[in-house]
Amino acid sequence: MRLAELTDLELIFTDISGTDGDAVLRDFSSRLGALGRVSKPELLLTRLRERESLGSTALGHGVAVPHCRLPGVSKLLLAIGLSRKGVDFSAEDGKPVKVFFLLVSPDNAAVEHLQCLAAISKWIRDGRLEGLPAMKEPEEVFRLIGETVTEDA
């Protein structure tokens, strides 16, 4: 699964400015709603909050992968957000999160949802994050994730 196939330039935000985890989730939800990628941004926010209430989606090392399934979404959406200052996202290692991979999947795509989470995890484990938090242009981010093909999970 190629991460670049799940996103596009419009879904790469190099200016996430939230100061806490909830503000970041609100920012993503608002942006995806404004772009017409989700029809109910308030429902997206609710679903993301519900998922975070089960345990933080922060992986450590400055990365989080907030995710949920959402009715009305026709295909997997991967939004990428970068925070210059970093955000407390309750990571086990205590490090602030600077890189967010937000995954939204259709309700009926449980297998694909898990495959995408596994692909993101593999991409991170393969050491592809270097330089990503400092990138200023969506094109740079897109180029980086497009260069790396991960194996299907």
C-alpha positions as CSV (number, residue, x, y, z in Angstrom):
1,M,0.0,0.0,0.0
2,R,1.4,3.4,-1.0
3,L,0.7,6.2,1.4
4,A,0.7,8.7,-1.4
5,E,-2.3,6.9,-3.0
6,L,-4.3,7.7,0.1
7,T,-3.7,11.5,0.2
8,D,-3.1,14.5,-2.0
9,L,-1.6,17.9,-1.7
10,E,-4.9,19.3,-0.4
11,L,-4.8,17.0,2.6
12,I,-1.3,17.9,3.7
13,F,-1.2,20.7,6.3
14,T,2.2,22.0,7.3
15,D,0.8,24.6,9.7
16,I,-1.1,22.7,12.4
17,S,-1.3,25.3,15.2
18,G,-3.4,23.5,17.9
19,T,-1.9,23.8,21.4
20,D,-3.5,20.6,22.7
21,G,-4.7,17.3,21.3
22,D,-8.4,18.3,21.1
23,A,-7.5,21.5,19.2
24,V,-5.6,19.5,16.7
25,L,-8.5,17.1,16.1
26,R,-10.9,20.1,15.8
27,D,-8.5,21.7,13.2
28,F,-8.3,18.5,11.1
29,S,-12.1,18.0,11.3
30,S,-12.8,21.6,10.2
31,R,-10.3,21.5,7.4
32,L,-11.7,18.2,6.0
33,G,-15.2,19.6,6.2
34,A,-14.2,22.9,4.5
35,L,-12.6,20.9,1.7
36,G,-15.7,18.8,1.3
37,R,-13.9,15.6,2.1
38,V,-16.3,14.8,5.0
39,S,-19.9,16.0,5.0
40,K,-20.2,16.1,8.8
41,P,-17.0,17.5,10.4
42,E,-18.7,17.5,13.8
43,L,-19.3,13.8,13.6
44,L,-15.7,13.3,12.5
45,L,-14.6,15.2,15.6
46,T,-16.8,13.1,17.8
47,R,-15.5,9.8,16.3
48,L,-11.9,11.0,16.7
49,R,-12.5,12.0,20.3
50,E,-14.2,8.6,21.0
51,R,-11.1,6.8,19.6
52,E,-8.7,8.9,21.7
53,S,-10.8,8.2,24.8
54,L,-9.8,4.5,24.4
55,G,-6.1,5.4,24.5
56,S,-3.8,7.9,22.9
57,T,-3.0,7.2,19.2
58,A,0.4,8.8,19.8
59,L,3.1,6.3,18.8
60,G,6.0,8.1,20.5
61,H,9.0,9.8,18.8
62,G,6.8,12.8,17.9
63,V,4.2,10.9,15.9
64,A,0.5,10.3,16.3
65,V,-2.0,8.5,14.1
66,P,-5.5,9.6,15.1
67,H,-8.0,7.5,13.2
68,C,-11.6,6.5,13.0
69,R,-14.3,5.0,10.7
70,L,-17.0,7.4,9.5
71,P,-20.3,6.9,7.7
72,G,-20.6,8.9,4.4
73,V,-16.9,8.6,3.5
74,S,-16.5,6.7,0.2
75,K,-12.8,5.9,0.5
76,L,-9.9,6.0,2.8
77,L,-8.6,9.5,3.5
78,L,-5.2,10.2,4.9
79,A,-4.5,13.7,6.0
80,I,-1.0,14.7,7.2
81,G,-0.4,17.5,9.6
82,L,2.8,19.1,10.9
83,S,3.1,21.1,14.1
84,R,6.1,23.3,14.5
85,K,5.9,23.6,18.3
86,G,4.7,20.1,19.0
87,V,1.5,19.1,20.9
88,D,1.0,17.1,24.1
89,F,-0.9,14.1,22.7
90,S,-0.4,11.8,25.8
91,A,2.4,9.9,24.2
92,E,3.9,7.1,26.4
93,D,7.4,8.6,25.8
94,G,6.2,12.0,26.9
95,K,7.5,13.7,23.7
96,P,5.3,16.3,22.0
97,V,3.8,15.2,18.7
98,K,5.0,17.1,15.6
99,V,3.7,14.7,12.9
100,F,0.1,13.6,12.6
101,F,-1.2,11.0,10.2
102,L,-5.0,11.3,10.4
103,L,-6.9,8.3,8.9
104,V,-10.6,8.4,8.1
105,S,-12.1,5.2,6.7
106,P,-15.6,4.2,5.5
107,D,-17.6,2.3,8.0
108,N,-17.4,-0.9,5.9
109,A,-13.6,-0.8,5.3
110,A,-12.3,-2.4,8.5
111,V,-9.7,-4.5,6.7
112,E,-8.4,-1.6,4.6
113,H,-8.4,0.6,7.7
114,L,-6.1,-1.9,9.5
115,Q,-3.9,-2.3,6.4
116,C,-3.4,1.5,6.2
117,L,-2.5,1.7,9.9
118,A,0.0,-1.1,9.4
119,A,1.5,0.7,6.3
120,I,1.9,4.0,8.2
121,S,3.5,2.1,11.1
122,K,5.9,0.3,8.7
123,W,6.7,3.6,6.9
124,I,7.6,5.1,10.3
125,R,9.6,2.1,11.5
126,D,11.6,2.2,8.2
127,G,13.0,5.5,9.4
128,R,11.3,7.7,6.9
129,L,10.5,10.6,9.3
130,E,13.8,12.3,9.1
131,G,13.3,15.9,8.0
132,L,9.5,15.6,7.9
133,P,8.7,17.8,10.9
134,A,10.7,20.7,9.4
135,M,9.1,20.6,6.0
136,K,7.2,23.8,5.1
137,E,5.6,22.9,1.8
138,P,3.0,20.3,1.2
139,E,4.8,19.3,-2.0
140,E,7.9,18.3,0.0
141,V,5.8,16.1,2.3
142,F,4.0,14.5,-0.7
143,R,7.2,13.9,-2.5
144,L,8.7,12.2,0.6
145,I,5.7,9.8,1.2
146,G,5.5,9.2,-2.6
147,E,9.1,8.0,-2.8
148,T,8.6,5.2,-0.3
149,V,6.5,2.2,-1.2
150,T,5.5,0.0,1.7
151,E,4.6,-3.6,1.4
152,D,1.0,-4.6,1.8
153,A,0.3,-5.3,5.5
